[in-house]
Amino acid sequence: MALVPADNRFKQLIYQLAGEKYRAFVQVFLAWKPIVGELLAERSQPLKLENKVLYVGVQNSTWMQELILLKQDILDKFANYGEEINEIVFIINSPRKKKK
């Protein structure tokens, strides 16, 4: 029996659980950190992929501006990953403070 790295098994499991309907989004979600880098990935995350439009939640307007400036580069990198994304929409998606 050949050994397979755990991260490959993990990815296969995620794709199976997501099903064919969400396969493209899962691929985008898993590629987000390698594409934008660790710093931007900590402050943003893909929310949904609909009609080749990627919606991304961003921590605040400062990081949104940074991502807007890198938008074309991000689109080009996704094209190299094999995902066709025509547009990226950035949304401020900061965590709400808990009420006491």
Secondary structure, 3 states (H helix, E strand, C coil): CCCCCHHHHHHHHHHHHHCHHHHHHHHHHHHHHHHHCHHHHHCEEEEEEECCEEEEEECCHHHHHHHHHCHHHHHHHHHHHCCCCCEEEEEECCCCCCCC
